[in-house]
Amino acid sequence: MPVDAKLQGSCCAPMDGPRYLAQIKGIRKYADMPEIPPDPYDIPAGMAQKLKPYYDLALNGTEQAAYDSAMAKSDMRGPCCCQCWRWRVYGGLGKQLIHERQFTGQQLVDLWNIAQGCGGPTAAKVISAGSLT
């Protein structure tokens, strides 16, 4: 995609209005970090292109432990509910934040939980409904 194009919409379920408004409000606390998309449902293609390669970044032991912790503890057991383009983009974002901004695993969980772009109701409802295994 051209860098000025947009990746828009949810990846797996229709968007939920109240959840979306809560997400936009929650993501505002990251406004000073330009690498974090301000809207999980409207991502500039150029931003995604910059973040995706970080997915293959080799982390040191401490960094990898933080990433693994986030993978285990996030609502979606990763950056998204399925291993689509969003998984690699937000997975790459997670590695970048751990490596360059010293994010902890819990900080990454907090970001992933508020910024997941799967659509639908809150992730906890999706998991309890049995959509994820």
Secondary structure, DSSP 8 states (H G I E B T S, - for coil): --TT-EEES-SSS-B-HHHHHHHHHHHGGGTT-TTS-S-TTEEEHHHHHHHGGGGG----HHHHHHHHHHHHHSTTSSSSSSSSHHHHHHHHHHHHHHHHH---HHHHHHHHHHH----BS-HHHHHHTT---
